[in-house]
């Protein structure tokens, strides 16, 4: 009898462990099928022990479904109405074709067709017969960026191709809405901060309105602050910092002359040519696509350039879904035929890594006059040279101009890089799912009961000055 009881207990424990492993797959399958209500009910019915142990994961899954609902909040009737306001003669057949060709992005959620909230605006960027004439705007953008380039060329470059140093002073603020959390609760806030690299130096926190903890060991460089919420009042966080930043580019012909065979036994080579789930996954299909793009070319400089140009010519910019709702961003770009700056950068990184060329992420803010915004780019490693900046998205806007090759292996001075990778843990560690699970630019906020999403707070970056440093 005792043996039977022991076996029964062991079987019960094994079944419990299996249940803990299986519930996540069940929920993920339901979410993939758009059965959100079913997934939510399933998680709500889990045993109390599993819900207690998996509190954060369950919260994250529910949060992601909530974000998808927010992104896909347009009905087909609303979408068709908006299309016909701009194009009265659009036929049902055209609209059906745009949906089939993924020019209109939609998904089925709980049995209902739901359109992406940016789908109609994106349609005018993606459908060939509806594309607005962007040539004039593109030429103006080219002229402006060409001006920055020519200005930089007036300064001599050092041995690494770095030039045109500027001293930058920035104030960053973040305001949490009044009563976003109950009075007396502690708000935990992370905000971006530059890091030392070949193009950034002399980084200094000038002042802050609250005590600051600097990040340690994270790919996302941040300042961290806390404050207690006061009833009826917004909670304000502010700090000012300064740093020196420079332009850097190396011409393709110079790279070709300097490049050496890769040292493939090097740990960094393996790291930056390998997988970094979930968004950098080198599959057989990715390898085949990369090989198809480069053909017989074997020089890594030219291979990377071919990948860069191929993406620039085929994947236009369009408004992006929340990154946290996408399971693999490069595959999303390939399937949907468009991507924003971070999405095409991740596709570039994955494809060149598929060829054995090291590449990595970099991002932060673009600080161009009248064009301050979040921005993502990358770096490509060439043996004998080192890490070279690569701005896939800016190259896309310069197709057919001399500036295209510049952004393949260069970057302008108007940058603030705060991230040297994606999807890392914040420092100090954040408990709940981030508002942005891949990148980090506007900041992150949470309290003891969960993450605070963007609609609960607002952040802003103000450039106080960018002053040329005399050499």
KAKA-V553054 format. One line per field, one symbol per residue. phi: phi as a letter, one per 30 degrees, with the letter a starting at -180 (. if undefined). burial: + if it has 16 or more other ideal C-beta (glycine too) atoms within 10 Angstrom, else -. A space follows every 50 residues. Layout:
phi: ???
burial: ???
This chain:
phi: .dddddddddddddddddddddeddedddddddicdddddddddcdeedd dddcedddeddddddddddddcccdedddddddddcbecdcddddddddd didccbacbhicdbcddcddddedccdedceddceddddddedddddddd ddddcdcddcicahdbccbbccbbcdeeidbdeiddccbcbdbdbdadcb ahdbddaadbeccddbicdcdbcbbbaddceibdccbaabbbacbbdaab dedddddcdbdddddddddddcccdbdccbbccdddddddddddiddcdd dddddddedddedcbddaecddedccdadedddddciaaddddddddeed ddddcicdbadbalbccdeibdadabbbbccbejbjdcdbcedddddcei bdddddddbaadddbbdbbclbhdddbedcdceddbdccabdjbbbbdcl dcdedcabbaccddabcdcdd
burial: ----------------------+---+--++--+++--++--+--+---+ ---+---++++++++-++--++-+----++-++---+--+---++--++- --++++--+---++++++++-++-+++--+----------++--+--++- -+--+-+---++++++-+++-+++-+---++-----+++++++++--+++ --+----+---+--+--++++++++-+-+-----+-++++++++++++++ -+--+---+--+------+--++--+--++++---+--++--++-----+ +-++++++++++--++++-+++++++-+++++++-+-+++++++++++++ +++++-++++++++++++---+-++++++++++-+-++++++++++++-- +-++++++++++++++++++-++--++--+-++++++++++++++++--- +++--++-+-+-+--+-----
